[in-house]
């Protein structure tokens, strides 16, 4: 089978398009013939071997998300059969390939009206769902700041925040992206390449700040995030596209001497929100939002597997909009 794999960690040049054996399956696994696979920022961390993201063996097939057709089922698998349409997240053998072996517990049957490309937004959809429904459960009177609003997760957080009744401020890099996020429901848009987002947030909120910040950027936004929070506000760091946040003195959270302080900071990761049956429960909410017309999905970039280096370059440069996928 065709697959994108790395034999060592490094920049995008280490990715190779190889002809590898179709992976065998264990008794609790499913073999999926992929129809589309998702491309996520975390894939670039794994490729580069960042701390906490280092592959456990080589060659390592990249990719943690995909959708396709069941080709084979293990002897202990009872809730799937050959020919079923499904999607999955966090796999063993990697999704940048024609076939992927996955644990049955990571698979979700697809509703008939959900296509494979849309299903490849599952990871981002579940992320947006747990951030807005669980990490900081949004209420109608909340004001939120969402960084990187034009990205795949950002667009979904914007929409879910509006579904839950919150007032949404978001940051983007260009006027074109500003128009996009406005079309997807953002109430206020800050072009961070032109204006200081912390100053703009305080102006928009009349000096109060926002109740929660959803930040996937990390190093470049962290310090100003603390200036944009309301009293007892939450900073939710769920990514680091600009780099990891440096070590931090927790005493700074009290913000002593200022009206706003006693801040909360959390660093959620999806693995702690999809344990047991939570994965399928959250996926059900995500799909219900799509099927009801409340949530729009934007597939911004489509690539062939051979284009993996270009896909990683585009994501790392933050020039993409919506979701990026491979089609097979």
N, C-alpha and C positions, 0 to 999 in steps of 0.2 A: 504494500500500500504506500501511497505518497504521504509524507509527513514532514513537518518542520521541526527539526530537533537541533539541540546544541550538544557538542562534545566537550565543551568547557564554557565557563561563564565569561561574559565580556559584553562589549557593545553589540549593536544589532548585526554587525558583520559576522559574528560567530554563528548565526542561524544558517542552517543548511537544509535544502530540500532533498530528502533521502528516500530511498525505496526500502522500507522496513517491513518485517513480518507483521501480519495481522495479529494483534495481541490475543493471547489465550485468556479465557475467563475462568474464574473460580466458581464454586457452587452458588455463591450469593451475588454473582455479578451478571451483567447484561452486556452483550456486544452490540454497539450501535453503529449503523452506517450513517455517518454524518451527512446532513444536507446543508447545514450552515453552522458556523462556529463563531462565538463571540470573541472579540479582542478587547482586553481590559488593561488598564494602566498597571495593574499588579503583574501582568506578564512581562513588562519591561524590568521590573524588580528581580523577577526570577531569572530572566536572561542574564542580567548583570550580576547576579549572585549577592544581592544585598543581604545584610545580616537579618536573619529570621526568614529569608526567602530562598536560601540556597538549595538547589536540587539535591535529592538524596542519592541519585545515581546518574550515570551517563551511558549511552546517549539519553538525553531527557527530551521528550516531546513536550513542547509548550502548550499552553491553553488549559483553562479550567471550566469552560462552559460551552455547551453546544446543543444542537437539536437534530433529530434524525429518526431513523426507522430501526426498530429492533431486528437484529439479524440472528441473534442466538441468545438463549437464556440458560442460566445455570440451573443445576438440578434442584436447588432449594428455593428458587424464585417462583412464586405462585401468583403474583399480581400483575405480571406482564407476559406477553406472548409474542412470537415472531409476527412482524408486520405492524405492531403498535407504533403510533407516533408519540414521541416523547421529547422532553428536554431535560437537561441535567446541569448541575454545578458542582465544582470541586471533585475532580476525578482522579483516578490513579494513573492512567496511561497517557493522558494529555489529549486535548481536543483539536490541536492544529494537525489533523490527520483525517484520512478517509474513514477510518474506523477507530472507535474508542471503547475500551473496556471500563465499565463503571459499576460501582456498587448500586444494587437495586434501590437502596434507601435514599440515594441521591437522584433518583429519576422521578419525573412527574409526567403523567399522561397529559397529552395536549388536547384541549377542546378542539372540535372539528373546525371551528372558524378562526383559530389562531394559526397563522402560517409559521414556517420554520424561522424566517428572519426575525419576526417579532418575538418568537420564543427565545432567541439568542440575546434578548435584553433581560432575561430572568435575573441574572446576578445584580444588575443595576436596579431592576425593579424591586427586588427583595431588599436591597440596601436602602433605597429610598423609603420603603415601607417600614422597616424596623427603626430607621432614624426618626421618622415623623410620628410613628405610632407607639414606639416603645422607649427608645433612648431618651427623647424628650417628647412626650405625647402632646401634640399641639392642640390648643384650644382656640375658639373663635376670637378671643381678645388678645392673642399673642402677636407680637411683631417679630419677624425672623429675617436674618441676613443669610443668603446662600451665595457662597463663592462659586465661581466657574459655572454660572447658571446655564450657559449654552452647551455644556457637556451632557453626556448621556444621563448620568446620575442627577446633575443639576436640573435638567428639564423635568425629570420625574419628581424631584423634591418640590420644585415650584408648583407643579400641578397637584401633588398630594397635599401640600400645605394649603392650597386654595380650596381643595375638597373639604378640608377640616376647618376652613373658615379663617385662617390666619392672614395677616397683612404681610406681603412678601416684598423684600428688597433684595436685589441680586446684583452681583458684579460680573462684568464681561470686559473683553479687551477692545472691541471694535463697535462702531455704530451699526454694522450689519448684524452682529450678534445681539446688540441691544434691541433691535427690531424683532428678532427671533424670540427672545425671552418675553418680550411684551406680548407677542402673539400667543405665547403659551401661558399667560396669566400673571406675569410679574406686575406688581403695582408700581414699583419704583426701580429704575435701573441706573447703576453707576458704572461709567466707563473708567475703570481703574487706571488705565494708561493716561488719562487726562485729568482726573480728579483724585484727591485723597479720600479713600472710601470711608475712613473713620470720621473725618470731618463731615462728609456728606450724610452719613447715617445719623449723626447727632443733629444735623440741620433738619433732616426729614422727620425725626422723632421729637423735635423741639427740645433737644438736650437730654432726653430721657435714655436713649439707647434701645437696643433690641433685647428681647427675652432670651433668644437663642441664636447662635451662629453655627451653621453647618459648613465646616471648612475642610475641603479636600486638598488644599494648596500647601499648607504647612508653614515652612520656614519664612516665606516672603510675607505672609499675612498675620502671623501669630501676634507680634507686638501690637499692631494696630487693632487687632481683634479685641484686645483688652481695653482699648479706648472706646469701643463701640458698644459694649455691653451695658445693659440696664442693671440696676441694683439686684444682686443675687441672680444675675444672668448665667446662662449655660454656654460654654464653648465646647462644641462637639467636633473634635478632630477625627476625621475618618479617612485621611489620606495625606500624602506628602509629595504632590507633583513637583513642587519647587525644592524639595529636600526635607530632611527630618528636622523637627523643632529641637533646638539645643536644650541642654539641661536647664532646668527652671527652678527658681527659688519659690517654694509654695507660699512663703509669707507674702509674696506679691499679690496673692489672690484676695487678701483682705482690703487692698487698695486704701489703706488707712489715710484719713485726711480728705477723702473725696466723698461726694454724696453717693456715688455708685460703687459697690464693692461686694465682699463676701461671695466672690464668683465661684462657679463650679467648672471643672474641666474633666472631660471624659474622652477616652480613646477607644471607641467600640470597634470590633471587628466581626465580620459576618459569622464566623464559626460558633460564636457564643449565642447567636440568635437563631440558629437553624438546627439545634439539637433535638433529637427525638422526632416528634411529628410537627415541629414548628416550621420546618422547611416547606412542607406541603400546605400548611395552614397559611403561611405568608404568601406562597405562590398563588393560592386560591384568591386571596384578596387582590393581588396584582392582576390576575386574569379577569376577575370580576370588574375591576375598574376599566380595563380595556373593553370588555364586552358590553359594558353599560354606556360606553362612549365618554366616560369621565376622564380617561387618560389617553393621550395621543402619543404614539411612538414615532420617533424620527430616526430612521436609518440614514445617517449622514454620509457614510463611506462604505464602499463595498470593494473587496479585494479578492484576488485569487491567492492560493497558498504561497505561490512563488513570490508574491509581493510582500511577504512578511516584513522584510527590513524597512521598506517604505512605509508600511502601516505603523511600525513602531516609531519611526522617525516623526510621523505626523502626530501621533499621540503625545510623544515626549515634548514636541514643540508647542503643544496646546493649540494647534491650528484646526483641530477637528470640531465638528458639531454633532450633537446626538451620539448615536451608537455607531461603532465600526465593527464590521463583520467580514468573515471569509465566506464565500459561497462555493460549494463543491458540486 
